[in-house]
Amino acid sequence: MFDFINISKSFKTDFWASPFTALDDISFKLEPHTITGFLGANGAGKTTCLKILLSFISPDSGSVIFSKSLGSGLKRFERIGFFPERPYFYPDLTGVEFLEFMARITNVGKQVRKKNIELWSEKLKIDHALNRKIRTYSKGMLQRLGLIAAIIHDPILIILDEPMAGLDPIGRKEFKDIFIQLWKSGKTVFFSSHIVSDVEEICSKAVVLEKGKVLYQGNIDKLLLEAQNESSIWELKTNNYTHPIATHNPCEVLENKGRFQFHKTDLKEVLTYIQEKDIEIQSLTNVRPSLEEIIYKIKS
Amino acid sequence: MNSIKKTFIIAKYTFLDLLKSRILILIILLGLAILTISYVASELTFGVPQKVSLDFGLGVLTLGLVGIAIFMGATLIIKEIESRTLYMMLSRPVSREVFLLGKMFGLLQLLALATLILGLLSISMFVLLGGTVNDTIIYCTLLIFLEAALAMLITICFSLVTNSVASVVYTLALYVAGHAIGELKQFGYVLNRPFLAKFLKFYEIVFPNFSKINIKDYVLYDVSLPHGYTQNAFIYASAYSFFLLFIIITVFKHKELD
Protein backbone atom coordinates (compact mmCIF):
# COMPACT_ATOMS: atom_id res chain seq x y z
CA MET A 1 0.00 0.00 0.00
CA PHE A 2 2.95 2.29 0.60
CA ASP A 3 6.71 2.36 0.57
CA PHE A 4 8.55 4.26 3.25
CA ILE A 5 11.90 5.01 1.63
CA ASN A 6 15.01 6.15 3.50
CA ILE A 7 13.15 8.49 5.81
CA SER A 8 15.10 10.53 8.33
CA LYS A 9 13.69 13.05 10.74
CA SER A 10 15.24 15.03 13.54
CA PHE A 11 13.66 17.45 15.99
CA LYS A 12 14.94 20.37 18.01
CA THR A 13 13.68 20.42 21.56
CA ASP A 14 14.62 24.05 22.04
CA PHE A 15 16.49 26.76 20.20
CA TRP A 16 19.94 26.10 21.68
CA ALA A 17 19.77 22.32 21.92
CA SER A 18 21.25 20.20 19.19
CA PRO A 19 18.61 18.24 17.25
CA PHE A 20 17.90 14.65 18.18
CA THR A 21 17.28 12.04 15.55
CA ALA A 22 13.83 10.53 15.75
CA LEU A 23 14.06 8.48 12.56
CA ASP A 24 17.33 7.39 11.06
CA ASP A 25 17.17 6.42 7.39
CA ILE A 26 14.32 3.97 7.80
CA SER A 27 12.66 2.03 5.02
CA PHE A 28 9.80 -0.41 5.11
CA LYS A 29 6.94 -1.55 2.95
CA LEU A 30 3.30 -2.23 3.72
CA GLU A 31 1.83 -5.09 1.70
CA PRO A 32 -1.84 -4.87 0.69
CA HIS A 33 -4.48 -7.06 2.38
CA THR A 34 -2.44 -7.70 5.49
CA ILE A 35 -2.71 -6.86 9.16
CA THR A 36 0.65 -5.40 10.00
CA GLY A 37 1.74 -4.52 13.49
CA PHE A 38 4.01 -1.54 13.94
CA LEU A 39 5.96 -2.37 17.04
CA GLY A 40 8.31 -0.33 19.12
CA ALA A 41 8.87 0.91 22.63
CA ASN A 42 7.61 4.35 23.68
CA GLY A 43 9.67 6.94 21.85
CA ALA A 44 10.88 4.51 19.18
CA GLY A 45 9.49 6.78 16.44
CA LYS A 46 6.21 5.07 15.53
CA THR A 47 4.00 8.16 15.80
CA THR A 48 6.58 10.25 13.94
CA CYS A 49 6.44 7.72 11.09
CA LEU A 50 2.66 7.90 10.98
CA LYS A 51 2.74 11.71 10.99
CA ILE A 52 5.12 11.67 8.03
CA LEU A 53 2.97 9.08 6.29
CA LEU A 54 -0.08 11.34 6.56
CA SER A 55 1.86 14.53 5.69
CA PHE A 56 1.37 16.18 9.09
CA ILE A 57 5.10 16.71 9.23
CA SER A 58 7.72 16.53 6.51
CA PRO A 59 10.79 14.29 6.59
CA ASP A 60 14.31 15.74 6.50
CA SER A 61 15.10 13.27 3.74
CA GLY A 62 13.49 10.32 2.01
CA SER A 63 10.02 9.86 0.60
CA VAL A 64 6.77 7.96 0.93
CA ILE A 65 5.34 6.35 -2.18
CA PHE A 66 1.70 5.26 -2.07
CA SER A 67 0.22 2.50 -4.16
CA LYS A 68 -1.74 3.64 -7.21
CA SER A 69 -4.85 1.94 -5.85
CA LEU A 70 -5.06 4.66 -3.20
CA GLY A 71 -5.28 7.41 -5.81
CA SER A 72 -3.43 10.68 -5.60
CA GLY A 73 -3.67 14.07 -3.93
CA LEU A 74 -6.55 14.65 -1.54
CA LYS A 75 -8.55 11.83 -3.17
CA ARG A 76 -6.14 9.40 -1.52
CA PHE A 77 -7.51 10.35 1.88
CA GLU A 78 -10.95 9.09 0.91
CA ARG A 79 -9.40 5.62 0.91
CA ILE A 80 -7.40 6.00 4.11
CA GLY A 81 -8.82 5.82 7.61
CA PHE A 82 -6.69 7.16 10.43
CA PHE A 83 -7.10 6.89 14.18
CA PRO A 84 -4.74 9.12 16.20
CA GLU A 85 -3.19 8.20 19.53
CA ARG A 86 -5.22 9.20 22.64
CA PRO A 87 -7.92 11.03 20.72
CA TYR A 88 -10.10 13.69 22.33
CA PHE A 89 -12.80 14.94 20.03
CA TYR A 90 -15.04 18.01 20.05
CA PRO A 91 -16.39 17.77 23.59
CA ASP A 92 -19.66 19.61 23.05
CA LEU A 93 -20.78 17.66 20.01
CA THR A 94 -22.70 14.44 20.52
CA GLY A 95 -21.24 11.16 19.28
CA VAL A 96 -23.61 11.01 16.34
CA GLU A 97 -22.91 14.64 15.36
CA PHE A 98 -19.19 13.93 15.37
CA LEU A 99 -19.57 10.81 13.22
CA GLU A 100 -21.86 12.67 10.82
CA PHE A 101 -19.24 15.40 10.59
CA MET A 102 -16.42 12.96 9.84
CA ALA A 103 -18.51 11.13 7.26
CA ARG A 104 -19.67 14.30 5.52
CA ILE A 105 -16.17 15.71 5.04
CA THR A 106 -15.13 12.36 3.57
CA ASN A 107 -17.92 12.60 0.97
CA VAL A 108 -20.02 9.75 2.40
CA GLY A 109 -23.64 9.92 1.22
CA LYS A 110 -26.52 10.32 3.67
CA GLN A 111 -27.83 6.74 3.39
CA VAL A 112 -24.40 5.12 3.66
CA ARG A 113 -23.35 7.20 6.65
CA LYS A 114 -26.59 6.44 8.47
CA LYS A 115 -26.15 2.73 7.77
CA ASN A 116 -22.46 2.73 8.76
CA ILE A 117 -23.05 4.68 11.97
CA GLU A 118 -25.73 2.20 13.01
CA LEU A 119 -23.69 -0.82 12.00
CA TRP A 120 -20.42 0.11 13.69
CA SER A 121 -21.90 1.72 16.78
CA GLU A 122 -23.80 -1.49 17.47
CA LYS A 123 -20.74 -3.62 16.81
CA LEU A 124 -18.61 -1.47 19.08
CA LYS A 125 -21.38 -1.24 21.67
CA ILE A 126 -21.56 2.52 21.76
CA ASP A 127 -24.99 2.98 20.17
CA HIS A 128 -26.57 3.76 23.55
CA ALA A 129 -24.29 6.79 24.04
CA LEU A 130 -24.35 8.33 20.56
CA ASN A 131 -26.77 11.08 21.53
CA ARG A 132 -24.70 12.14 24.52
CA LYS A 133 -22.11 14.92 24.48
CA ILE A 134 -18.59 13.57 23.88
CA ARG A 135 -17.33 15.25 27.07
CA THR A 136 -19.32 12.65 29.05
CA TYR A 137 -17.56 9.71 27.34
CA SER A 138 -15.08 7.45 29.13
CA LYS A 139 -11.67 6.76 27.62
CA GLY A 140 -12.81 3.43 26.22
CA MET A 141 -15.84 5.05 24.64
CA LEU A 142 -13.66 7.69 23.01
CA GLN A 143 -11.47 4.94 21.55
CA ARG A 144 -14.55 3.22 20.16
CA LEU A 145 -15.89 6.47 18.71
CA GLY A 146 -12.48 7.16 17.16
CA LEU A 147 -12.37 3.74 15.55
CA ILE A 148 -15.82 4.22 14.03
CA ALA A 149 -14.77 7.63 12.71
CA ALA A 150 -11.68 6.04 11.15
CA ILE A 151 -13.63 3.38 9.26
CA ILE A 152 -16.97 5.09 8.62
CA HIS A 153 -16.05 5.91 5.02
CA ASP A 154 -15.08 2.32 4.25
CA PRO A 155 -11.37 2.99 3.60
CA ILE A 156 -9.09 0.37 2.05
CA LEU A 157 -6.11 1.30 4.19
CA ILE A 158 -6.68 1.69 7.92
CA ILE A 159 -3.89 3.26 9.97
CA LEU A 160 -4.27 3.20 13.73
CA ASP A 161 -1.94 4.73 16.28
CA GLU A 162 -2.03 2.77 19.55
CA PRO A 163 -5.72 1.92 19.08
CA MET A 164 -5.92 -0.37 22.09
CA ALA A 165 -4.12 1.83 24.59
CA GLY A 166 -6.17 2.19 27.74
CA LEU A 167 -8.78 -0.41 26.80
CA ASP A 168 -9.85 -3.14 29.20
CA PRO A 169 -9.28 -6.80 28.18
CA ILE A 170 -12.79 -7.15 26.75
CA GLY A 171 -12.38 -3.96 24.75
CA ARG A 172 -9.01 -5.16 23.45
CA LYS A 173 -10.56 -8.43 22.32
CA GLU A 174 -13.40 -6.59 20.57
CA PHE A 175 -10.96 -4.30 18.78
CA LYS A 176 -8.81 -7.24 17.68
CA ASP A 177 -11.87 -9.07 16.36
CA ILE A 178 -12.83 -5.99 14.37
CA PHE A 179 -9.33 -5.67 12.90
CA ILE A 180 -9.54 -9.30 11.78
CA GLN A 181 -13.00 -8.70 10.36
CA LEU A 182 -11.76 -5.67 8.44
CA TRP A 183 -8.80 -7.60 7.11
CA LYS A 184 -11.03 -10.48 6.03
CA SER A 185 -13.20 -8.01 4.12
CA GLY A 186 -10.16 -7.05 2.06
CA LYS A 187 -8.82 -4.04 3.94
CA THR A 188 -5.22 -3.41 4.87
CA VAL A 189 -4.77 -2.73 8.56
CA PHE A 190 -1.62 -1.11 9.90
CA PHE A 191 -1.55 -0.39 13.59
CA SER A 192 1.10 0.72 16.00
CA SER A 193 1.48 -0.80 19.43
CA HIS A 194 4.08 -1.35 22.07
CA ILE A 195 2.32 -4.50 23.25
CA VAL A 196 3.93 -7.39 21.41
CA SER A 197 1.36 -10.01 22.34
CA ASP A 198 -1.42 -8.02 20.61
CA VAL A 199 0.57 -7.95 17.40
CA GLU A 200 1.55 -11.62 17.68
CA GLU A 201 -2.08 -12.58 18.18
CA ILE A 202 -3.62 -11.00 15.10
CA CYS A 203 -0.92 -9.79 12.71
CA SER A 204 0.61 -11.65 9.83
CA LYS A 205 3.41 -9.14 9.41
CA ALA A 206 5.31 -6.78 11.66
CA VAL A 207 7.59 -3.82 11.41
CA VAL A 208 9.70 -3.40 14.52
CA LEU A 209 11.18 -0.01 15.28
CA GLU A 210 13.90 0.63 17.82
CA LYS A 211 15.36 4.08 18.51
CA GLY A 212 14.43 5.36 15.08
CA LYS A 213 15.71 2.37 13.15
CA VAL A 214 13.93 -0.63 11.66
CA LEU A 215 14.88 -3.68 13.68
CA TYR A 216 12.80 -6.19 11.72
CA GLN A 217 10.19 -6.23 9.01
CA GLY A 218 8.44 -9.21 7.52
CA ASN A 219 6.32 -12.22 8.34
CA ILE A 220 5.69 -12.96 11.98
CA ASP A 221 5.14 -16.69 11.38
CA LYS A 222 8.45 -16.97 9.54
CA LEU A 223 10.20 -15.20 12.37
CA LEU A 224 8.58 -17.45 14.94
CA LEU A 225 9.38 -20.59 12.95
CA GLU A 226 13.01 -19.61 12.54
CA ALA A 227 13.23 -18.88 16.22
CA GLN A 228 11.58 -22.19 17.01
CA ASN A 229 14.07 -24.06 14.86
CA GLU A 230 16.89 -22.27 16.58
CA SER A 231 15.38 -22.89 19.96
CA SER A 232 17.48 -25.06 22.26
CA ILE A 233 14.75 -25.73 24.80
CA TRP A 234 12.52 -28.82 24.70
CA GLU A 235 9.46 -29.53 26.75
CA LEU A 236 8.27 -32.96 27.84
CA LYS A 237 4.76 -33.55 29.13
CA THR A 238 4.25 -36.82 30.99
CA ASN A 239 1.24 -38.46 32.52
CA ASN A 240 1.87 -36.91 35.97
CA TYR A 241 5.35 -38.34 36.38
CA THR A 242 6.76 -36.29 39.24
CA HIS A 243 10.21 -37.84 39.92
CA PRO A 244 13.43 -36.34 38.60
CA ILE A 245 14.28 -37.41 35.08
CA ALA A 246 17.73 -38.53 33.98
CA THR A 247 20.74 -39.23 36.14
CA HIS A 248 22.36 -35.82 35.82
CA ASN A 249 19.09 -34.08 36.57
CA PRO A 250 19.12 -32.04 33.35
CA CYS A 251 15.42 -31.26 33.56
CA GLU A 252 13.65 -28.29 35.07
CA VAL A 253 10.42 -29.42 36.68
CA LEU A 254 7.54 -27.12 35.84
CA GLU A 255 4.71 -26.72 38.33
CA ASN A 256 5.41 -30.27 39.57
CA LYS A 257 2.65 -31.59 37.29
CA GLY A 258 4.69 -33.85 35.11
CA ARG A 259 6.04 -31.10 32.85
CA PHE A 260 9.78 -30.86 32.28
CA GLN A 261 12.00 -28.53 30.27
CA PHE A 262 15.53 -29.38 29.25
CA HIS A 263 18.30 -28.30 26.96
CA LYS A 264 18.67 -29.71 23.44
CA THR A 265 22.02 -31.30 24.40
CA ASP A 266 20.28 -33.43 27.01
CA LEU A 267 17.63 -34.76 24.62
CA LYS A 268 19.36 -38.07 23.99
CA GLU A 269 19.86 -38.76 27.70
CA VAL A 270 16.25 -37.88 28.51
CA LEU A 271 14.90 -40.15 25.75
CA THR A 272 17.01 -43.04 27.00
CA TYR A 273 15.78 -42.44 30.54
CA ILE A 274 12.13 -42.41 29.40
CA GLN A 275 12.62 -45.68 27.59
CA GLU A 276 14.39 -47.31 30.52
CA LYS A 277 11.78 -46.26 33.09
CA ASP A 278 8.89 -46.78 30.67
CA ILE A 279 7.46 -43.34 31.42
CA GLU A 280 4.17 -42.59 29.74
CA ILE A 281 4.54 -39.36 27.74
CA GLN A 282 1.91 -36.99 26.40
CA SER A 283 4.12 -34.82 24.20
CA LEU A 284 7.68 -33.83 23.49
CA THR A 285 8.02 -30.49 21.73
CA ASN A 286 10.51 -27.88 20.80
CA VAL A 287 9.55 -24.78 22.83
CA ARG A 288 8.36 -21.92 20.63
CA PRO A 289 9.50 -18.58 22.00
CA SER A 290 7.02 -15.69 22.01
CA LEU A 291 7.42 -12.78 19.63
CA GLU A 292 8.34 -10.65 22.61
CA GLU A 293 11.24 -12.94 23.51
CA ILE A 294 12.40 -12.96 19.89
CA ILE A 295 12.36 -9.17 19.73
CA TYR A 296 14.36 -8.94 22.94
CA LYS A 297 16.81 -11.37 21.42
CA ILE A 298 17.09 -9.34 18.19
CA LYS A 299 17.62 -6.17 20.22
CA SER A 300 20.39 -7.69 22.26
CA MET B 1 -17.07 23.53 -5.37
CA ASN B 2 -16.26 20.57 -3.18
CA SER B 3 -13.85 22.73 -1.17
CA ILE B 4 -16.50 25.37 -0.57
CA LYS B 5 -18.95 22.69 0.57
CA LYS B 6 -16.39 21.23 2.96
CA THR B 7 -15.51 24.68 4.30
CA PHE B 8 -19.17 25.17 5.17
CA ILE B 9 -19.44 21.71 6.73
CA ILE B 10 -16.44 22.42 8.98
CA ALA B 11 -17.83 25.90 9.76
CA LYS B 12 -21.21 24.40 10.66
CA TYR B 13 -19.82 21.89 13.13
CA THR B 14 -17.34 24.38 14.59
CA PHE B 15 -20.20 26.78 15.20
CA LEU B 16 -22.30 23.98 16.68
CA ASP B 17 -19.50 22.96 19.03
CA LEU B 18 -18.93 26.57 20.12
CA LEU B 19 -22.63 27.22 20.51
CA LYS B 20 -23.07 24.20 22.75
CA SER B 21 -20.15 25.27 24.94
CA ARG B 22 -20.57 27.78 27.74
CA ILE B 23 -19.93 30.71 25.41
CA LEU B 24 -23.65 31.16 24.78
CA ILE B 25 -24.16 31.72 28.51
CA LEU B 26 -21.47 34.42 28.38
CA ILE B 27 -23.28 36.15 25.51
CA ILE B 28 -26.56 36.05 27.45
CA LEU B 29 -24.80 37.45 30.53
CA LEU B 30 -23.33 40.24 28.42
CA GLY B 31 -26.81 40.97 27.11
CA LEU B 32 -28.14 41.20 30.65
CA ALA B 33 -25.20 43.48 31.51
CA ILE B 34 -26.13 45.77 28.61
CA LEU B 35 -29.74 45.98 29.81
CA THR B 36 -28.80 46.56 33.46
CA ILE B 37 -26.00 49.07 32.86
CA SER B 38 -28.05 50.98 30.28
CA TYR B 39 -31.03 51.18 32.62
CA VAL B 40 -28.98 52.23 35.67
CA ALA B 41 -26.98 54.77 33.68
CA SER B 42 -30.07 56.27 32.08
CA GLU B 43 -31.68 56.64 35.52
CA LEU B 44 -28.66 58.51 36.82
CA THR B 45 -28.38 60.78 33.77
CA PHE B 46 -30.04 64.08 33.03
CA GLY B 47 -30.69 65.21 29.52
CA VAL B 48 -29.74 62.42 27.11
CA PRO B 49 -30.26 59.02 28.81
CA GLN B 50 -30.62 57.28 25.43
CA LYS B 51 -27.10 58.42 24.39
CA VAL B 52 -25.62 57.12 27.66
CA SER B 53 -27.47 53.87 27.16
CA LEU B 54 -26.13 53.54 23.59
CA ASP B 55 -22.62 54.43 24.77
CA PHE B 56 -22.67 51.60 27.31
CA GLY B 57 -24.36 49.25 24.87
CA LEU B 58 -21.79 49.74 22.11
CA GLY B 59 -18.98 49.61 24.68
CA VAL B 60 -20.12 46.25 26.07
CA LEU B 61 -20.70 45.00 22.52
CA THR B 62 -17.14 45.92 21.52
CA LEU B 63 -15.50 44.48 24.63
CA GLY B 64 -17.63 41.34 24.50
CA LEU B 65 -17.02 40.64 20.82
CA VAL B 66 -13.32 41.43 20.86
CA GLY B 67 -12.92 39.39 24.05
CA ILE B 68 -14.66 36.37 22.51
CA ALA B 69 -12.67 36.78 19.28
CA ILE B 70 -9.31 36.96 21.07
CA PHE B 71 -9.84 34.24 23.66
CA MET B 72 -11.58 31.80 21.32
CA GLY B 73 -9.23 32.62 18.44
CA ALA B 74 -6.16 31.89 20.58
CA THR B 75 -7.20 28.27 21.06
CA LEU B 76 -9.17 27.69 17.85
CA ILE B 77 -6.34 25.91 15.99
CA ILE B 78 -3.89 25.10 18.81
CA LYS B 79 -6.56 23.16 20.71
CA GLU B 80 -7.10 21.06 17.59
CA ILE B 81 -3.43 20.11 17.51
CA GLU B 82 -3.25 19.39 21.24
CA SER B 83 -6.39 17.26 21.27
CA ARG B 84 -5.36 15.58 17.99
CA THR B 85 -8.72 16.27 16.36
CA LEU B 86 -6.73 18.06 13.68
CA TYR B 87 -5.08 14.76 12.71
CA MET B 88 -8.49 13.20 12.35
CA MET B 89 -9.56 16.07 10.09
CA LEU B 90 -6.46 16.35 7.96
CA SER B 91 -6.35 12.62 7.33
CA ARG B 92 -9.57 13.17 5.36
CA PRO B 93 -9.80 14.67 1.87
CA VAL B 94 -9.61 18.15 3.38
CA SER B 95 -6.82 20.59 2.57
CA ARG B 96 -5.24 22.67 5.29
CA GLU B 97 -6.69 25.86 3.77
CA VAL B 98 -10.21 24.44 3.79
CA PHE B 99 -9.83 23.28 7.38
CA LEU B 100 -8.53 26.67 8.49
CA LEU B 101 -11.21 28.63 6.64
CA GLY B 102 -13.91 26.34 8.00
CA LYS B 103 -12.74 26.81 11.58
CA MET B 104 -12.54 30.59 11.15
CA PHE B 105 -15.96 30.84 9.52
CA GLY B 106 -17.35 28.80 12.41
CA LEU B 107 -16.02 31.31 14.91
CA LEU B 108 -17.17 34.20 12.69
CA GLN B 109 -20.68 32.75 12.75
CA LEU B 110 -20.57 32.82 16.54
CA LEU B 111 -19.33 36.43 16.47
CA ALA B 112 -22.13 37.32 14.04
CA LEU B 113 -24.69 35.73 16.38
CA ALA B 114 -23.25 37.62 19.35
CA THR B 115 -23.30 40.86 17.32
CA LEU B 116 -26.93 40.25 16.45
CA ILE B 117 -28.03 39.52 20.03
CA LEU B 118 -25.98 42.23 21.76
CA GLY B 119 -26.47 44.80 18.97
CA LEU B 120 -30.24 44.30 19.00
CA LEU B 121 -30.35 44.65 22.79
CA SER B 122 -28.26 47.85 22.73
CA ILE B 123 -30.33 49.40 19.96
CA SER B 124 -33.63 48.29 21.54
CA MET B 125 -32.67 49.91 24.83
CA PHE B 126 -31.66 53.05 22.95
CA VAL B 127 -35.02 53.14 21.15
CA LEU B 128 -36.95 52.41 24.38
CA LEU B 129 -35.33 55.44 25.98
CA GLY B 130 -36.44 57.65 23.11
CA GLY B 131 -33.54 57.42 20.63
CA THR B 132 -33.93 57.18 16.86
CA VAL B 133 -32.00 54.58 14.88
CA ASN B 134 -29.99 55.89 11.94
CA ASP B 135 -27.55 54.40 9.40
CA THR B 136 -24.50 55.38 11.42
CA ILE B 137 -25.57 53.20 14.36
CA ILE B 138 -26.01 50.20 12.04
CA TYR B 139 -22.64 50.85 10.34
CA CYS B 140 -21.03 51.24 13.75
CA THR B 141 -22.38 47.83 14.83
CA LEU B 142 -21.13 46.20 11.62
CA LEU B 143 -17.72 47.81 12.06
CA ILE B 144 -17.54 46.47 15.63
CA PHE B 145 -18.10 43.00 14.12
CA LEU B 146 -15.28 43.63 11.63
CA GLU B 147 -13.07 44.88 14.45
CA ALA B 148 -13.67 41.61 16.31
CA ALA B 149 -13.00 39.62 13.12
CA LEU B 150 -9.71 41.47 12.69
CA ALA B 151 -8.78 40.78 16.33
CA MET B 152 -9.62 37.09 15.77
CA LEU B 153 -7.36 36.89 12.72
CA ILE B 154 -4.49 38.59 14.54
CA THR B 155 -4.81 36.15 17.45
CA ILE B 156 -4.94 33.13 15.15
CA CYS B 157 -1.90 34.44 13.30
CA PHE B 158 0.06 34.74 16.57
CA SER B 159 -1.24 31.41 17.86
CA LEU B 160 0.36 29.63 14.89
CA VAL B 161 3.82 30.85 15.81
CA THR B 162 3.63 31.08 19.60
CA ASN B 163 1.53 29.72 22.47
CA SER B 164 -2.05 30.75 23.22
CA VAL B 165 -1.24 32.96 26.26
CA ALA B 166 1.39 34.92 24.34
CA SER B 167 -0.93 35.30 21.36
CA VAL B 168 -3.62 36.82 23.61
CA VAL B 169 -1.10 39.24 25.13
CA TYR B 170 0.34 40.30 21.73
CA THR B 171 -3.12 40.78 20.24
CA LEU B 172 -4.27 42.88 23.19
CA ALA B 173 -1.13 45.02 22.84
CA LEU B 174 -1.78 45.53 19.12
CA TYR B 175 -5.45 46.21 19.80
CA VAL B 176 -4.72 48.95 22.35
CA ALA B 177 -1.95 50.44 20.19
CA GLY B 178 -4.21 50.26 17.12
CA HIS B 179 -6.88 52.30 18.90
CA ALA B 180 -4.43 54.78 20.37
CA ILE B 181 -2.61 55.54 17.12
CA GLY B 182 -5.32 57.83 15.77
CA GLU B 183 -5.06 60.09 18.86
CA LEU B 184 -1.27 59.81 19.08
CA LYS B 185 -0.84 61.21 15.57
CA GLN B 186 -2.55 64.41 16.70
CA PHE B 187 -0.31 64.96 19.76
CA GLY B 188 1.80 68.11 19.60
CA TYR B 189 4.74 66.09 20.94
CA VAL B 190 4.53 63.81 17.89
CA LEU B 191 3.84 66.59 15.40
CA ASN B 192 6.99 68.41 16.54
CA ARG B 193 9.14 65.32 16.01
CA PRO B 194 9.14 64.21 12.35
CA PHE B 195 10.89 60.97 13.26
CA LEU B 196 8.04 59.95 15.59
CA ALA B 197 5.46 61.01 13.00
CA LYS B 198 7.25 58.85 10.40
CA PHE B 199 7.42 55.94 12.82
CA LEU B 200 3.67 56.16 13.46
CA LYS B 201 3.05 56.36 9.72
CA PHE B 202 5.13 53.21 9.24
CA TYR B 203 3.36 51.50 12.15
CA GLU B 204 0.01 52.35 10.57
CA ILE B 205 1.01 50.72 7.30
CA VAL B 206 2.29 47.48 8.83
CA PHE B 207 0.09 47.00 11.90
CA PRO B 208 -3.69 47.28 12.16
CA ASN B 209 -5.08 50.75 12.80
CA PHE B 210 -8.25 50.06 14.75
CA SER B 211 -9.01 53.79 15.10
CA LYS B 212 -9.80 53.83 11.35
CA ILE B 213 -12.75 51.51 11.86
CA ASN B 214 -14.01 53.03 15.08
CA ILE B 215 -16.94 55.41 14.44
CA LYS B 216 -18.45 55.29 17.94
CA ASP B 217 -17.61 58.93 18.63
CA TYR B 218 -19.52 60.02 15.53
CA VAL B 219 -22.54 58.00 16.69
CA LEU B 220 -22.49 59.21 20.27
CA TYR B 221 -21.83 62.90 19.57
CA ASP B 222 -24.18 62.95 16.56
CA VAL B 223 -21.43 64.29 14.33
CA SER B 224 -21.90 63.58 10.65
CA LEU B 225 -19.25 61.32 9.20
CA PRO B 226 -16.82 62.75 6.59
CA HIS B 227 -17.74 61.73 3.06
CA GLY B 228 -16.66 58.17 2.26
CA TYR B 229 -15.37 57.52 5.80
CA THR B 230 -17.56 54.43 6.42
CA GLN B 231 -16.77 53.01 3.00
CA ASN B 232 -13.04 53.46 3.62
CA ALA B 233 -13.40 51.86 7.04
CA PHE B 234 -15.06 48.79 5.49
CA ILE B 235 -12.45 48.62 2.72
CA TYR B 236 -9.60 48.98 5.22
CA ALA B 237 -10.97 46.27 7.56
CA SER B 238 -11.64 43.90 4.67
CA ALA B 239 -8.28 44.47 3.00
CA TYR B 240 -6.38 44.02 6.25
CA SER B 241 -8.40 40.87 6.99
CA PHE B 242 -7.47 39.40 3.60
CA PHE B 243 -3.85 40.30 4.18
CA LEU B 244 -3.93 38.48 7.55
CA LEU B 245 -5.77 35.56 6.02
CA PHE B 246 -3.06 35.22 3.40
CA ILE B 247 -0.38 35.19 6.12
CA ILE B 248 -2.30 32.68 8.25
CA ILE B 249 -2.87 30.28 5.34
CA THR B 250 0.76 30.52 4.24
CA VAL B 251 2.05 29.84 7.78
CA PHE B 252 -0.41 27.02 8.42
CA LYS B 253 0.30 25.34 5.07
CA HIS B 254 3.95 25.02 5.99
CA LYS B 255 3.51 24.37 9.69
CA GLU B 256 4.87 21.14 11.11
CA LEU B 257 1.92 19.63 12.94
CA ASP B 258 3.82 17.67 15.57
HADDOCK unambig.tbl for C-alpha pairs under 7 A between the chains (distance, minus, plus):
assign (segid A and resid 54 and name CA) (segid B and resid 91 and name CA) 6.45 0.50 0.50
assign (segid A and resid 56 and name CA) (segid B and resid 256 and name CA) 6.39 0.50 0.50
assign (segid A and resid 56 and name CA) (segid B and resid 257 and name CA) 5.20 0.50 0.50
assign (segid A and resid 57 and name CA) (segid B and resid 256 and name CA) 4.82 0.50 0.50
assign (segid A and resid 57 and name CA) (segid B and resid 257 and name CA) 5.70 0.50 0.50
assign (segid A and resid 57 and name CA) (segid B and resid 258 and name CA) 6.54 0.50 0.50
assign (segid A and resid 74 and name CA) (segid B and resid 93 and name CA) 4.71 0.50 0.50
assign (segid A and resid 74 and name CA) (segid B and resid 94 and name CA) 6.77 0.50 0.50
assign (segid A and resid 75 and name CA) (segid B and resid 93 and name CA) 5.92 0.50 0.50
assign (segid A and resid 77 and name CA) (segid B and resid 91 and name CA) 6.01 0.50 0.50
assign (segid A and resid 77 and name CA) (segid B and resid 92 and name CA) 4.93 0.50 0.50
assign (segid A and resid 77 and name CA) (segid B and resid 93 and name CA) 4.90 0.50 0.50
assign (segid A and resid 78 and name CA) (segid B and resid 92 and name CA) 6.19 0.50 0.50
assign (segid A and resid 78 and name CA) (segid B and resid 93 and name CA) 5.78 0.50 0.50
assign (segid A and resid 82 and name CA) (segid B and resid 88 and name CA) 6.59 0.50 0.50
assign (segid A and resid 82 and name CA) (segid B and resid 91 and name CA) 6.29 0.50 0.50
assign (segid A and resid 83 and name CA) (segid B and resid 88 and name CA) 6.71 0.50 0.50
assign (segid A and resid 84 and name CA) (segid B and resid 84 and name CA) 6.73 0.50 0.50
assign (segid A and resid 84 and name CA) (segid B and resid 87 and name CA) 6.64 0.50 0.50
assign (segid A and resid 84 and name CA) (segid B and resid 88 and name CA) 6.75 0.50 0.50
assign (segid A and resid 87 and name CA) (segid B and resid 83 and name CA) 6.43 0.50 0.50
assign (segid A and resid 87 and name CA) (segid B and resid 84 and name CA) 5.89 0.50 0.50
assign (segid A and resid 87 and name CA) (segid B and resid 85 and name CA) 6.86 0.50 0.50
assign (segid A and resid 88 and name CA) (segid B and resid 83 and name CA) 5.25 0.50 0.50
assign (segid A and resid 88 and name CA) (segid B and resid 84 and name CA) 6.70 0.50 0.50
assign (segid A and resid 88 and name CA) (segid B and resid 85 and name CA) 6.65 0.50 0.50
assign (segid A and resid 89 and name CA) (segid B and resid 83 and name CA) 6.93 0.50 0.50
assign (segid A and resid 89 and name CA) (segid B and resid 85 and name CA) 5.65 0.50 0.50
assign (segid A and resid 90 and name CA) (segid B and resid 17 and name CA) 6.73 0.50 0.50
assign (segid A and resid 92 and name CA) (segid B and resid 17 and name CA) 5.23 0.50 0.50
assign (segid A and resid 92 and name CA) (segid B and resid 20 and name CA) 5.72 0.50 0.50
assign (segid A and resid 92 and name CA) (segid B and resid 21 and name CA) 5.99 0.50 0.50
assign (segid A and resid 93 and name CA) (segid B and resid 17 and name CA) 5.54 0.50 0.50
assign (segid A and resid 101 and name CA) (segid B and resid 13 and name CA) 6.99 0.50 0.50
assign (segid A and resid 105 and name CA) (segid B and resid 6 and name CA) 5.91 0.50 0.50
assign (segid A and resid 106 and name CA) (segid B and resid 92 and name CA) 5.90 0.50 0.50
assign (segid A and resid 106 and name CA) (segid B and resid 93 and name CA) 6.05 0.50 0.50
